[in-house]
């Protein structure tokens, strides 16, 4: 879209200047009619399951326990857990550039500087 320049919202409506990635054909046919997609992906069942999981993470003490009326007031204002998908988090998903790797990189850089 960046190459199109600045346009009004009306210019983008039904323009179909994107490709659907990671959605099944049934989702595309219902929600993004006529949109191109070279690969498949999540169907409505998968999307519903993901939505329910995130709702449970946000509003219940345990993902296996549904929202209880006495729990809702306790949970209001508490941050949602960040699993570290995009940025390193302790106990989260593994990343190539975790703190240990960065520390080793800095030490190796210092060693190279000292040798010259």
PDB file as gemmi writes it, atoms N, CA and C in Angstrom:
CRYST1    1.000    1.000    1.000  90.00  90.00  90.00 P 1                      
ATOM      1  N   UNK A   1       0.810  -1.186   0.000  1.00  0.00           N  
ATOM      2  CA  UNK A   1       0.000   0.000   0.000  1.00  0.00           C  
ATOM      3  C   UNK A   1       0.857   1.256   0.000  1.00  0.00           C  
ATOM      4  N   UNK A   2       2.067   1.160   0.473  1.00  0.00           N  
ATOM      5  CA  UNK A   2       2.922   2.339   0.548  1.00  0.00           C  
ATOM      6  C   UNK A   2       3.177   2.925  -0.833  1.00  0.00           C  
ATOM      7  N   UNK A   3       3.247   2.091  -1.845  1.00  0.00           N  
ATOM      8  CA  UNK A   3       3.523   2.581  -3.193  1.00  0.00           C  
ATOM      9  C   UNK A   3       2.325   3.304  -3.805  1.00  0.00           C  
ATOM     10  N   UNK A   4       1.144   3.138  -3.211  1.00  0.00           N  
ATOM     11  CA  UNK A   4      -0.044   3.808  -3.733  1.00  0.00           C  
ATOM     12  C   UNK A   4      -0.077   5.274  -3.340  1.00  0.00           C  
ATOM     13  N   UNK A   5       0.676   5.643  -2.342  1.00  0.00           N  
ATOM     14  CA  UNK A   5       0.639   7.017  -1.869  1.00  0.00           C  
ATOM     15  C   UNK A   5      -0.480   7.207  -0.867  1.00  0.00           C  
ATOM     16  N   UNK A   6      -0.755   8.440  -0.537  1.00  0.00           N  
ATOM     17  CA  UNK A   6      -1.797   8.746   0.433  1.00  0.00           C  
ATOM     18  C   UNK A   6      -3.113   8.892  -0.309  1.00  0.00           C  
ATOM     19  N   UNK A   7      -4.102   8.122   0.115  1.00  0.00           N  
ATOM     20  CA  UNK A   7      -5.413   8.161  -0.519  1.00  0.00           C  
ATOM     21  C   UNK A   7      -6.490   8.163   0.551  1.00  0.00           C  
ATOM     22  N   UNK A   8      -7.689   8.489   0.137  1.00  0.00           N  
ATOM     23  CA  UNK A   8      -8.808   8.430   1.072  1.00  0.00           C  
ATOM     24  C   UNK A   8      -9.193   6.973   1.278  1.00  0.00           C  
ATOM     25  N   UNK A   9      -9.928   6.709   2.339  1.00  0.00           N  
ATOM     26  CA  UNK A   9     -10.369   5.354   2.639  1.00  0.00           C  
ATOM     27  C   UNK A   9     -11.181   4.782   1.483  1.00  0.00           C  
ATOM     28  N   UNK A  10     -11.961   5.605   0.835  1.00  0.00           N  
ATOM     29  CA  UNK A  10     -12.795   5.159  -0.276  1.00  0.00           C  
ATOM     30  C   UNK A  10     -11.952   4.553  -1.401  1.00  0.00           C  
ATOM     31  N   UNK A  11     -10.736   5.032  -1.581  1.00  0.00           N  
ATOM     32  CA  UNK A  11      -9.862   4.513  -2.636  1.00  0.00           C  
ATOM     33  C   UNK A  11      -9.444   3.073  -2.380  1.00  0.00           C  
ATOM     34  N   UNK A  12      -9.387   2.673  -1.117  1.00  0.00           N  
ATOM     35  CA  UNK A  12      -8.954   1.325  -0.768  1.00  0.00           C  
ATOM     36  C   UNK A  12     -10.102   0.325  -0.759  1.00  0.00           C  
ATOM     37  N   UNK A  13     -11.334   0.794  -0.638  1.00  0.00           N  
ATOM     38  CA  UNK A  13     -12.489  -0.094  -0.515  1.00  0.00           C  
ATOM     39  C   UNK A  13     -12.608  -0.971  -1.761  1.00  0.00           C  
ATOM     40  N   UNK A  14     -12.595  -2.269  -1.557  1.00  0.00           N  
ATOM     41  CA  UNK A  14     -12.691  -3.275  -2.623  1.00  0.00           C  
ATOM     42  C   UNK A  14     -11.554  -3.193  -3.633  1.00  0.00           C  
ATOM     43  N   UNK A  15     -10.449  -2.568  -3.278  1.00  0.00           N  
ATOM     44  CA  UNK A  15      -9.320  -2.447  -4.203  1.00  0.00           C  
ATOM     45  C   UNK A  15      -8.594  -3.770  -4.389  1.00  0.00           C  
ATOM     46  N   UNK A  16      -8.647  -4.641  -3.405  1.00  0.00           N  
ATOM     47  CA  UNK A  16      -7.999  -5.949  -3.434  1.00  0.00           C  
ATOM     48  C   UNK A  16      -6.536  -5.842  -3.846  1.00  0.00           C  
ATOM     49  N   UNK A  17      -5.820  -5.029  -3.097  1.00  0.00           N  
ATOM     50  CA  UNK A  17      -4.397  -4.812  -3.364  1.00  0.00           C  
ATOM     51  C   UNK A  17      -3.527  -5.638  -2.426  1.00  0.00           C  
ATOM     52  N   UNK A  18      -4.119  -6.669  -1.840  1.00  0.00           N  
ATOM     53  CA  UNK A  18      -3.370  -7.530  -0.932  1.00  0.00           C  
ATOM     54  C   UNK A  18      -3.710  -8.981  -1.222  1.00  0.00           C  
ATOM     55  N   UNK A  19      -2.929  -9.877  -0.622  1.00  0.00           N  
ATOM     56  CA  UNK A  19      -3.149 -11.309  -0.756  1.00  0.00           C  
ATOM     57  C   UNK A  19      -3.372 -11.884   0.630  1.00  0.00           C  
ATOM     58  N   UNK A  20      -4.319 -12.788   0.754  1.00  0.00           N  
ATOM     59  CA  UNK A  20      -4.596 -13.427   2.043  1.00  0.00           C  
ATOM     60  C   UNK A  20      -3.544 -14.500   2.305  1.00  0.00           C  
ATOM     61  N   UNK A  21      -2.938 -14.459   3.476  1.00  0.00           N  
ATOM     62  CA  UNK A  21      -1.924 -15.437   3.857  1.00  0.00           C  
ATOM     63  C   UNK A  21      -2.339 -16.057   5.184  1.00  0.00           C  
ATOM     64  N   UNK A  22      -2.386 -17.374   5.235  1.00  0.00           N  
ATOM     65  CA  UNK A  22      -2.681 -18.060   6.483  1.00  0.00           C  
ATOM     66  C   UNK A  22      -4.156 -18.257   6.767  1.00  0.00           C  
ATOM     67  N   UNK A  23      -5.013 -18.064   5.782  1.00  0.00           N  
ATOM     68  CA  UNK A  23      -6.447 -18.293   5.949  1.00  0.00           C  
ATOM     69  C   UNK A  23      -6.914 -19.335   4.943  1.00  0.00           C  
ATOM     70  N   UNK A  24      -7.849 -20.182   5.369  1.00  0.00           N  
ATOM     71  CA  UNK A  24      -8.373 -21.205   4.471  1.00  0.00           C  
ATOM     72  C   UNK A  24      -9.272 -20.571   3.415  1.00  0.00           C  
ATOM     73  N   UNK A  25      -9.527 -21.317   2.373  1.00  0.00           N  
ATOM     74  CA  UNK A  25     -10.364 -20.807   1.284  1.00  0.00           C  
ATOM     75  C   UNK A  25     -11.778 -20.518   1.766  1.00  0.00           C  
ATOM     76  N   UNK A  26     -12.296 -21.304   2.733  1.00  0.00           N  
ATOM     77  CA  UNK A  26     -13.654 -21.055   3.244  1.00  0.00           C  
ATOM     78  C   UNK A  26     -13.751 -19.695   3.938  1.00  0.00           C  
ATOM     79  N   UNK A  27     -12.718 -19.306   4.672  1.00  0.00           N  
ATOM     80  CA  UNK A  27     -12.698 -17.993   5.329  1.00  0.00           C  
ATOM     81  C   UNK A  27     -12.582 -16.892   4.282  1.00  0.00           C  
ATOM     82  N   UNK A  28     -11.739 -17.096   3.302  1.00  0.00           N  
ATOM     83  CA  UNK A  28     -11.551 -16.095   2.246  1.00  0.00           C  
ATOM     84  C   UNK A  28     -12.844 -15.898   1.460  1.00  0.00           C  
ATOM     85  N   UNK A  29     -13.516 -17.006   1.103  1.00  0.00           N  
ATOM     86  CA  UNK A  29     -14.755 -16.909   0.328  1.00  0.00           C  
ATOM     87  C   UNK A  29     -15.852 -16.172   1.088  1.00  0.00           C  
ATOM     88  N   UNK A  30     -15.886 -16.330   2.405  1.00  0.00           N  
ATOM     89  CA  UNK A  30     -16.940 -15.692   3.207  1.00  0.00           C  
ATOM     90  C   UNK A  30     -16.592 -14.257   3.597  1.00  0.00           C  
ATOM     91  N   UNK A  31     -15.345 -13.989   3.933  1.00  0.00           N  
ATOM     92  CA  UNK A  31     -14.972 -12.693   4.515  1.00  0.00           C  
ATOM     93  C   UNK A  31     -14.160 -11.792   3.591  1.00  0.00           C  
ATOM     94  N   UNK A  32     -13.472 -12.355   2.630  1.00  0.00           N  
ATOM     95  CA  UNK A  32     -12.608 -11.577   1.736  1.00  0.00           C  
ATOM     96  C   UNK A  32     -12.867 -11.988   0.287  1.00  0.00           C  
ATOM     97  N   UNK A  33     -14.093 -11.841  -0.154  1.00  0.00           N  
ATOM     98  CA  UNK A  33     -14.529 -12.322  -1.463  1.00  0.00           C  
ATOM     99  C   UNK A  33     -13.611 -11.803  -2.575  1.00  0.00           C  
ATOM    100  N   UNK A  34     -13.134 -12.745  -3.390  1.00  0.00           N  
ATOM    101  CA  UNK A  34     -12.314 -12.390  -4.540  1.00  0.00           C  
ATOM    102  C   UNK A  34     -10.853 -12.138  -4.236  1.00  0.00           C  
ATOM    103  N   UNK A  35     -10.444 -12.300  -2.989  1.00  0.00           N  
ATOM    104  CA  UNK A  35      -9.054 -12.045  -2.614  1.00  0.00           C  
ATOM    105  C   UNK A  35      -8.182 -13.234  -3.004  1.00  0.00           C  
ATOM    106  N   UNK A  36      -7.030 -12.946  -3.542  1.00  0.00           N  
ATOM    107  CA  UNK A  36      -6.101 -13.998  -3.963  1.00  0.00           C  
ATOM    108  C   UNK A  36      -5.433 -14.637  -2.750  1.00  0.00           C  
ATOM    109  N   UNK A  37      -5.145 -15.931  -2.873  1.00  0.00           N  
ATOM    110  CA  UNK A  37      -4.418 -16.649  -1.829  1.00  0.00           C  
ATOM    111  C   UNK A  37      -3.727 -17.845  -2.461  1.00  0.00           C  
ATOM    112  N   UNK A  38      -2.417 -17.885  -2.340  1.00  0.00           N  
ATOM    113  CA  UNK A  38      -1.660 -19.005  -2.912  1.00  0.00           C  
ATOM    114  C   UNK A  38      -1.461 -20.135  -1.909  1.00  0.00           C  
ATOM    115  N   UNK A  39      -1.625 -19.831  -0.625  1.00  0.00           N  
ATOM    116  CA  UNK A  39      -1.486 -20.873   0.397  1.00  0.00           C  
ATOM    117  C   UNK A  39      -2.712 -20.857   1.295  1.00  0.00           C  
ATOM    118  N   UNK A  40      -3.000 -21.979   1.902  1.00  0.00           N  
ATOM    119  CA  UNK A  40      -4.138 -22.088   2.805  1.00  0.00           C  
ATOM    120  C   UNK A  40      -3.750 -21.712   4.220  1.00  0.00           C  
ATOM    121  N   UNK A  41      -4.604 -22.103   5.142  1.00  0.00           N  
ATOM    122  CA  UNK A  41      -4.304 -21.796   6.531  1.00  0.00           C  
ATOM    123  C   UNK A  41      -5.484 -22.072   7.428  1.00  0.00           C  
ATOM    124  N   UNK A  42      -5.683 -21.206   8.394  1.00  0.00           N  
ATOM    125  CA  UNK A  42      -6.677 -21.400   9.450  1.00  0.00           C  
ATOM    126  C   UNK A  42      -8.102 -21.304   8.917  1.00  0.00           C  
ATOM    127  N   UNK A  43      -8.926 -22.256   9.355  1.00  0.00           N  
ATOM    128  CA  UNK A  43     -10.344 -22.193   9.028  1.00  0.00           C  
ATOM    129  C   UNK A  43     -11.103 -21.588  10.213  1.00  0.00           C  
ATOM    130  N   UNK A  44     -12.433 -21.525  10.126  1.00  0.00           N  
ATOM    131  CA  UNK A  44     -13.216 -20.902  11.186  1.00  0.00           C  
ATOM    132  C   UNK A  44     -13.077 -21.638  12.519  1.00  0.00           C  
ATOM    133  N   UNK A  45     -12.939 -22.965  12.489  1.00  0.00           N  
ATOM    134  CA  UNK A  45     -12.770 -23.724  13.736  1.00  0.00           C  
ATOM    135  C   UNK A  45     -11.476 -23.339  14.443  1.00  0.00           C  
ATOM    136  N   UNK A  46     -10.398 -23.228  13.688  1.00  0.00           N  
ATOM    137  CA  UNK A  46      -9.103 -22.842  14.264  1.00  0.00           C  
ATOM    138  C   UNK A  46      -9.171 -21.417  14.810  1.00  0.00           C  
ATOM    139  N   UNK A  47      -9.763 -20.504  14.043  1.00  0.00           N  
ATOM    140  CA  UNK A  47      -9.882 -19.114  14.496  1.00  0.00           C  
ATOM    141  C   UNK A  47     -10.715 -19.019  15.767  1.00  0.00           C  
ATOM    142  N   UNK A  48     -11.835 -19.758  15.826  1.00  0.00           N  
ATOM    143  CA  UNK A  48     -12.686 -19.746  17.022  1.00  0.00           C  
ATOM    144  C   UNK A  48     -11.924 -20.283  18.230  1.00  0.00           C  
ATOM    145  N   UNK A  49     -11.172 -21.358  18.027  1.00  0.00           N  
ATOM    146  CA  UNK A  49     -10.379 -21.939  19.118  1.00  0.00           C  
ATOM    147  C   UNK A  49      -9.352 -20.935  19.644  1.00  0.00           C  
ATOM    148  N   UNK A  50      -8.665 -20.242  18.746  1.00  0.00           N  
ATOM    149  CA  UNK A  50      -7.671 -19.235  19.146  1.00  0.00           C  
ATOM    150  C   UNK A  50      -8.325 -18.076  19.903  1.00  0.00           C  
ATOM    151  N   UNK A  51      -9.499 -17.650  19.461  1.00  0.00           N  
ATOM    152  CA  UNK A  51     -10.211 -16.564  20.136  1.00  0.00           C  
ATOM    153  C   UNK A  51     -10.596 -16.980  21.549  1.00  0.00           C  
ATOM    154  N   UNK A  52     -11.118 -18.187  21.696  1.00  0.00           N  
ATOM    155  CA  UNK A  52     -11.522 -18.678  23.021  1.00  0.00           C  
ATOM    156  C   UNK A  52     -10.313 -18.785  23.942  1.00  0.00           C  
ATOM    157  N   UNK A  53      -9.187 -19.291  23.436  1.00  0.00           N  
ATOM    158  CA  UNK A  53      -7.975 -19.389  24.259  1.00  0.00           C  
ATOM    159  C   UNK A  53      -7.526 -18.022  24.760  1.00  0.00           C  
ATOM    160  N   UNK A  54      -7.514 -17.038  23.877  1.00  0.00           N  
ATOM    161  CA  UNK A  54      -7.083 -15.692  24.278  1.00  0.00           C  
ATOM    162  C   UNK A  54      -8.063 -15.059  25.255  1.00  0.00           C  
ATOM    163  N   UNK A  55      -9.350 -15.324  25.067  1.00  0.00           N  
ATOM    164  CA  UNK A  55     -10.347 -14.798  26.005  1.00  0.00           C  
ATOM    165  C   UNK A  55     -10.133 -15.415  27.384  1.00  0.00           C  
ATOM    166  N   UNK A  56      -9.894 -16.718  27.425  1.00  0.00           N  
ATOM    167  CA  UNK A  56      -9.661 -17.380  28.708  1.00  0.00           C  
ATOM    168  C   UNK A  56      -8.389 -16.873  29.373  1.00  0.00           C  
ATOM    169  N   UNK A  57      -7.349 -16.624  28.597  1.00  0.00           N  
ATOM    170  CA  UNK A  57      -6.118 -16.081  29.170  1.00  0.00           C  
ATOM    171  C   UNK A  57      -6.352 -14.704  29.776  1.00  0.00           C  
ATOM    172  N   UNK A  58      -7.221 -13.928  29.153  1.00  0.00           N  
ATOM    173  CA  UNK A  58      -7.464 -12.562  29.619  1.00  0.00           C  
ATOM    174  C   UNK A  58      -8.417 -12.501  30.801  1.00  0.00           C  
ATOM    175  N   UNK A  59      -9.375 -13.431  30.890  1.00  0.00           N  
ATOM    176  CA  UNK A  59     -10.445 -13.273  31.868  1.00  0.00           C  
ATOM    177  C   UNK A  59     -10.596 -14.402  32.868  1.00  0.00           C  
ATOM    178  N   UNK A  60      -9.685 -15.334  32.940  1.00  0.00           N  
ATOM    179  CA  UNK A  60      -9.817 -16.373  33.959  1.00  0.00           C  
ATOM    180  C   UNK A  60      -8.476 -16.623  34.630  1.00  0.00           C  
ATOM    181  N   UNK A  61      -8.524 -17.195  35.818  1.00  0.00           N  
ATOM    182  CA  UNK A  61      -7.313 -17.494  36.579  1.00  0.00           C  
ATOM    183  C   UNK A  61      -6.497 -18.563  35.860  1.00  0.00           C  
ATOM    184  N   UNK A  62      -7.170 -19.561  35.326  1.00  0.00           N  
ATOM    185  CA  UNK A  62      -6.516 -20.649  34.612  1.00  0.00           C  
ATOM    186  C   UNK A  62      -7.217 -20.841  33.276  1.00  0.00           C  
ATOM    187  N   UNK A  63      -6.472 -21.121  32.197  1.00  0.00           N  
ATOM    188  CA  UNK A  63      -7.129 -21.336  30.910  1.00  0.00           C  
ATOM    189  C   UNK A  63      -8.155 -22.459  30.942  1.00  0.00           C  
ATOM    190  N   UNK A  64      -8.035 -23.402  31.879  1.00  0.00           N  
ATOM    191  CA  UNK A  64      -8.987 -24.503  31.937  1.00  0.00           C  
ATOM    192  C   UNK A  64     -10.244 -24.136  32.718  1.00  0.00           C  
ATOM    193  N   UNK A  65     -10.233 -22.993  33.399  1.00  0.00           N  
ATOM    194  CA  UNK A  65     -11.388 -22.559  34.187  1.00  0.00           C  
ATOM    195  C   UNK A  65     -12.055 -21.404  33.467  1.00  0.00           C  
ATOM    196  N   UNK A  66     -13.344 -21.481  33.270  1.00  0.00           N  
ATOM    197  CA  UNK A  66     -14.072 -20.392  32.625  1.00  0.00           C  
ATOM    198  C   UNK A  66     -14.173 -19.189  33.548  1.00  0.00           C  
ATOM    199  N   UNK A  67     -14.665 -18.076  33.024  1.00  0.00           N  
ATOM    200  CA  UNK A  67     -14.816 -16.846  33.797  1.00  0.00           C  
ATOM    201  C   UNK A  67     -15.851 -17.055  34.888  1.00  0.00           C  
ATOM    202  N   UNK A  68     -15.470 -16.847  36.106  1.00  0.00           N  
ATOM    203  CA  UNK A  68     -16.377 -16.937  37.249  1.00  0.00           C  
ATOM    204  C   UNK A  68     -16.694 -15.525  37.721  1.00  0.00           C  
ATOM    205  N   UNK A  69     -17.902 -15.299  38.192  1.00  0.00           N  
ATOM    206  CA  UNK A  69     -18.302 -13.946  38.587  1.00  0.00           C  
ATOM    207  C   UNK A  69     -17.409 -13.396  39.691  1.00  0.00           C  
ATOM    208  N   UNK A  70     -16.961 -14.239  40.641  1.00  0.00           N  
ATOM    209  CA  UNK A  70     -16.109 -13.748  41.723  1.00  0.00           C  
ATOM    210  C   UNK A  70     -14.673 -13.493  41.264  1.00  0.00           C  
ATOM    211  N   UNK A  71     -14.293 -14.034  40.107  1.00  0.00           N  
ATOM    212  CA  UNK A  71     -12.943 -13.823  39.594  1.00  0.00           C  
ATOM    213  C   UNK A  71     -12.839 -12.568  38.743  1.00  0.00           C  
ATOM    214  N   UNK A  72     -13.931 -12.149  38.119  1.00  0.00           N  
ATOM    215  CA  UNK A  72     -13.856 -11.066  37.146  1.00  0.00           C  
ATOM    216  C   UNK A  72     -13.337  -9.778  37.766  1.00  0.00           C  
ATOM    217  N   UNK A  73     -13.743  -9.457  38.985  1.00  0.00           N  
ATOM    218  CA  UNK A  73     -13.274  -8.228  39.617  1.00  0.00           C  
ATOM    219  C   UNK A  73     -11.792  -8.315  39.967  1.00  0.00           C  
ATOM    220  N   UNK A  74     -11.313  -9.507  40.310  1.00  0.00           N  
ATOM    221  CA  UNK A  74      -9.897  -9.685  40.640  1.00  0.00           C  
ATOM    222  C   UNK A  74      -9.013  -9.470  39.414  1.00  0.00           C  
ATOM    223  N   UNK A  75      -9.492  -9.843  38.251  1.00  0.00           N  
ATOM    224  CA  UNK A  75      -8.680  -9.821  37.039  1.00  0.00           C  
ATOM    225  C   UNK A  75      -8.689  -8.472  36.321  1.00  0.00           C  
ATOM    226  N   UNK A  76      -9.629  -7.595  36.646  1.00  0.00           N  
ATOM    227  CA  UNK A  76      -9.720  -6.319  35.941  1.00  0.00           C  
ATOM    228  C   UNK A  76      -8.445  -5.521  36.175  1.00  0.00           C  
ATOM    229  N   UNK A  77      -7.847  -5.055  35.111  1.00  0.00           N  
ATOM    230  CA  UNK A  77      -6.654  -4.222  35.196  1.00  0.00           C  
ATOM    231  C   UNK A  77      -5.342  -4.987  35.237  1.00  0.00           C  
ATOM    232  N   UNK A  78      -5.380  -6.308  35.355  1.00  0.00           N  
ATOM    233  CA  UNK A  78      -4.138  -7.081  35.361  1.00  0.00           C  
ATOM    234  C   UNK A  78      -3.639  -7.250  33.925  1.00  0.00           C  
ATOM    235  N   UNK A  79      -2.334  -7.175  33.710  1.00  0.00           N  
ATOM    236  CA  UNK A  79      -1.823  -7.316  32.343  1.00  0.00           C  
ATOM    237  C   UNK A  79      -1.968  -8.744  31.832  1.00  0.00           C  
ATOM    238  N   UNK A  80      -2.173  -8.873  30.539  1.00  0.00           N  
ATOM    239  CA  UNK A  80      -2.242 -10.183  29.900  1.00  0.00           C  
ATOM    240  C   UNK A  80      -0.814 -10.684  29.716  1.00  0.00           C  
ATOM    241  N   UNK A  81      -0.614 -11.963  29.952  1.00  0.00           N  
ATOM    242  CA  UNK A  81       0.718 -12.554  29.824  1.00  0.00           C  
ATOM    243  C   UNK A  81       1.246 -12.377  28.403  1.00  0.00           C  
ATOM    244  N   UNK A  82       2.514 -12.012  28.285  1.00  0.00           N  
ATOM    245  CA  UNK A  82       3.158 -11.845  26.983  1.00  0.00           C  
ATOM    246  C   UNK A  82       4.049 -13.059  26.740  1.00  0.00           C  
ATOM    247  N   UNK A  83       3.675 -13.931  25.790  1.00  0.00           N  
ATOM    248  CA  UNK A  83       4.463 -15.147  25.560  1.00  0.00           C  
ATOM    249  C   UNK A  83       5.771 -14.915  24.826  1.00  0.00           C  
ATOM    250  N   UNK A  84       6.055 -13.692  24.407  1.00  0.00           N  
ATOM    251  CA  UNK A  84       7.323 -13.398  23.756  1.00  0.00           C  
ATOM    252  C   UNK A  84       7.410 -13.837  22.313  1.00  0.00           C  
ATOM    253  N   UNK A  85       6.310 -13.758  21.588  1.00  0.00           N  
ATOM    254  CA  UNK A  85       6.335 -14.142  20.178  1.00  0.00           C  
ATOM    255  C   UNK A  85       7.233 -13.219  19.364  1.00  0.00           C  
ATOM    256  N   UNK A  86       7.229 -11.927  19.664  1.00  0.00           N  
ATOM    257  CA  UNK A  86       7.938 -10.949  18.839  1.00  0.00           C  
ATOM    258  C   UNK A  86       9.170 -10.370  19.514  1.00  0.00           C  
ATOM    259  N   UNK A  87       9.247 -10.460  20.818  1.00  0.00           N  
ATOM    260  CA  UNK A  87      10.365  -9.894  21.568  1.00  0.00           C  
ATOM    261  C   UNK A  87      10.689 -10.859  22.703  1.00  0.00           C  
ATOM    262  N   UNK A  88      11.950 -11.056  23.018  1.00  0.00           N  
ATOM    263  CA  UNK A  88      12.347 -12.023  24.029  1.00  0.00           C  
ATOM    264  C   UNK A  88      11.696 -11.723  25.369  1.00  0.00           C  
ATOM    265  N   UNK A  89      11.164 -12.753  26.001  1.00  0.00           N  
ATOM    266  CA  UNK A  89      10.605 -12.670  27.346  1.00  0.00           C  
ATOM    267  C   UNK A  89      11.096 -13.871  28.139  1.00  0.00           C  
ATOM    268  N   UNK A  90      11.385 -13.668  29.406  1.00  0.00           N  
ATOM    269  CA  UNK A  90      11.818 -14.763  30.269  1.00  0.00           C  
ATOM    270  C   UNK A  90      10.721 -15.824  30.323  1.00  0.00           C  
ATOM    271  N   UNK A  91      11.078 -17.060  30.029  1.00  0.00           N  
ATOM    272  CA  UNK A  91      10.111 -18.149  30.037  1.00  0.00           C  
ATOM    273  C   UNK A  91       9.247 -18.195  28.790  1.00  0.00           C  
ATOM    274  N   UNK A  92       9.513 -17.317  27.834  1.00  0.00           N  
ATOM    275  CA  UNK A  92       8.716 -17.266  26.608  1.00  0.00           C  
ATOM    276  C   UNK A  92       9.340 -18.079  25.497  1.00  0.00           C  
ATOM    277  N   UNK A  93       8.915 -17.792  24.300  1.00  0.00           N  
ATOM    278  CA  UNK A  93       9.405 -18.487  23.116  1.00  0.00           C  
ATOM    279  C   UNK A  93      10.899 -18.219  22.908  1.00  0.00           C  
ATOM    280  N   UNK A  94      11.636 -19.229  22.431  1.00  0.00           N  
ATOM    281  CA  UNK A  94      13.068 -19.064  22.171  1.00  0.00           C  
ATOM    282  C   UNK A  94      13.290 -18.141  20.980  1.00  0.00           C  
ATOM    283  N   UNK A  95      14.307 -17.309  21.086  1.00  0.00           N  
ATOM    284  CA  UNK A  95      14.671 -16.397  20.008  1.00  0.00           C  
ATOM    285  C   UNK A  95      16.160 -16.530  19.715  1.00  0.00           C  
ATOM    286  N   UNK A  96      16.541 -16.198  18.497  1.00  0.00           N  
ATOM    287  CA  UNK A  96      17.940 -16.272  18.098  1.00  0.00           C  
ATOM    288  C   UNK A  96      18.783 -15.273  18.893  1.00  0.00           C  
ATOM    289  N   UNK A  97      18.244 -14.098  19.144  1.00  0.00           N  
ATOM    290  CA  UNK A  97      18.981 -13.054  19.860  1.00  0.00           C  
ATOM    291  C   UNK A  97      18.471 -12.920  21.292  1.00  0.00           C  
ATOM    292  N   UNK A  98      18.712 -13.932  22.100  1.00  0.00           N  
ATOM    293  CA  UNK A  98      18.328 -13.857  23.512  1.00  0.00           C  
ATOM    294  C   UNK A  98      19.442 -13.149  24.291  1.00  0.00           C  
ATOM    295  N   UNK A  99      19.221 -12.792  25.554  1.00  0.00           N  
ATOM    296  CA  UNK A  99      20.230 -12.046  26.317  1.00  0.00           C  
ATOM    297  C   UNK A  99      21.594 -12.731  26.393  1.00  0.00           C  
ATOM    298  N   UNK A 100      21.621 -14.052  26.507  1.00  0.00           N  
ATOM    299  CA  UNK A 100      22.911 -14.760  26.563  1.00  0.00           C  
ATOM    300  C   UNK A 100      23.693 -14.571  25.263  1.00  0.00           C  
ATOM    301  N   UNK A 101      23.014 -14.686  24.139  1.00  0.00           N  
ATOM    302  CA  UNK A 101      23.669 -14.510  22.841  1.00  0.00           C  
ATOM    303  C   UNK A 101      24.228 -13.104  22.701  1.00  0.00           C  
ATOM    304  N   UNK A 102      23.459 -12.108  23.106  1.00  0.00           N  
ATOM    305  CA  UNK A 102      23.910 -10.718  23.022  1.00  0.00           C  
ATOM    306  C   UNK A 102      25.125 -10.502  23.927  1.00  0.00           C  
ATOM    307  N   UNK A 103      25.101 -11.094  25.125  1.00  0.00           N  
ATOM    308  CA  UNK A 103      26.236 -10.958  26.044  1.00  0.00           C  
ATOM    309  C   UNK A 103      27.497 -11.564  25.430  1.00  0.00           C  
ATOM    310  N   UNK A 104      27.382 -12.763  24.828  1.00  0.00           N  
ATOM    311  CA  UNK A 104      28.536 -13.396  24.177  1.00  0.00           C  
ATOM    312  C   UNK A 104      29.038 -12.549  23.010  1.00  0.00           C  
ATOM    313  N   UNK A 105      28.126 -11.967  22.265  1.00  0.00           N  
ATOM    314  CA  UNK A 105      28.499 -11.106  21.142  1.00  0.00           C  
ATOM    315  C   UNK A 105      29.269  -9.880  21.630  1.00  0.00           C  
ATOM    316  N   UNK A 106      28.812  -9.294  22.726  1.00  0.00           N  
ATOM    317  CA  UNK A 106      29.501  -8.125  23.276  1.00  0.00           C  
ATOM    318  C   UNK A 106      30.896  -8.485  23.782  1.00  0.00           C  
ATOM    319  N   UNK A 107      31.022  -9.629  24.446  1.00  0.00           N  
ATOM    320  CA  UNK A 107      32.328 -10.077  24.938  1.00  0.00           C  
ATOM    321  C   UNK A 107      33.270 -10.328  23.764  1.00  0.00           C  
ATOM    322  N   UNK A 108      32.770 -10.980  22.721  1.00  0.00           N  
ATOM    323  CA  UNK A 108      33.635 -11.250  21.566  1.00  0.00           C  
ATOM    324  C   UNK A 108      34.061  -9.952  20.894  1.00  0.00           C  
ATOM    325  N   UNK A 109      33.170  -8.978  20.846  1.00  0.00           N  
ATOM    326  CA  UNK A 109      33.532  -7.672  20.291  1.00  0.00           C  
ATOM    327  C   UNK A 109      34.613  -7.001  21.108  1.00  0.00           C  
ATOM    328  N   UNK A 110      34.507  -7.085  22.435  1.00  0.00           N  
ATOM    329  CA  UNK A 110      35.531  -6.513  23.312  1.00  0.00           C  
ATOM    330  C   UNK A 110      36.875  -7.205  23.108  1.00  0.00           C  
ATOM    331  N   UNK A 111      36.855  -8.546  22.913  1.00  0.00           N  
ATOM    332  CA  UNK A 111      38.096  -9.292  22.715  1.00  0.00           C  
ATOM    333  C   UNK A 111      38.776  -8.881  21.417  1.00  0.00           C  
ATOM    334  N   UNK A 112      37.998  -8.655  20.378  1.00  0.00           N  
ATOM    335  CA  UNK A 112      38.565  -8.235  19.088  1.00  0.00           C  
ATOM    336  C   UNK A 112      39.196  -6.856  19.221  1.00  0.00           C  
ATOM    337  N   UNK A 113      38.527  -5.955  19.930  1.00  0.00           N  
ATOM    338  CA  UNK A 113      39.057  -4.600  20.120  1.00  0.00           C  
ATOM    339  C   UNK A 113      40.366  -4.649  20.905  1.00  0.00           C  
ATOM    340  N   UNK A 114      40.436  -5.498  21.930  1.00  0.00           N  
ATOM    341  CA  UNK A 114      41.648  -5.599  22.755  1.00  0.00           C  
ATOM    342  C   UNK A 114      42.822  -6.180  21.972  1.00  0.00           C  
ATOM    343  N   UNK A 115      42.558  -7.044  21.009  1.00  0.00           N  
ATOM    344  CA  UNK A 115      43.617  -7.678  20.232  1.00  0.00           C  
ATOM    345  C   UNK A 115      44.220  -6.736  19.196  1.00  0.00           C  
ATOM    346  N   UNK A 116      43.511  -5.692  18.828  1.00  0.00           N  
ATOM    347  CA  UNK A 116      44.035  -4.798  17.782  1.00  0.00           C  
ATOM    348  C   UNK A 116      44.882  -3.695  18.338  1.00  0.00           C  
TER     349      UNK A 116                                                      
END                                                                             
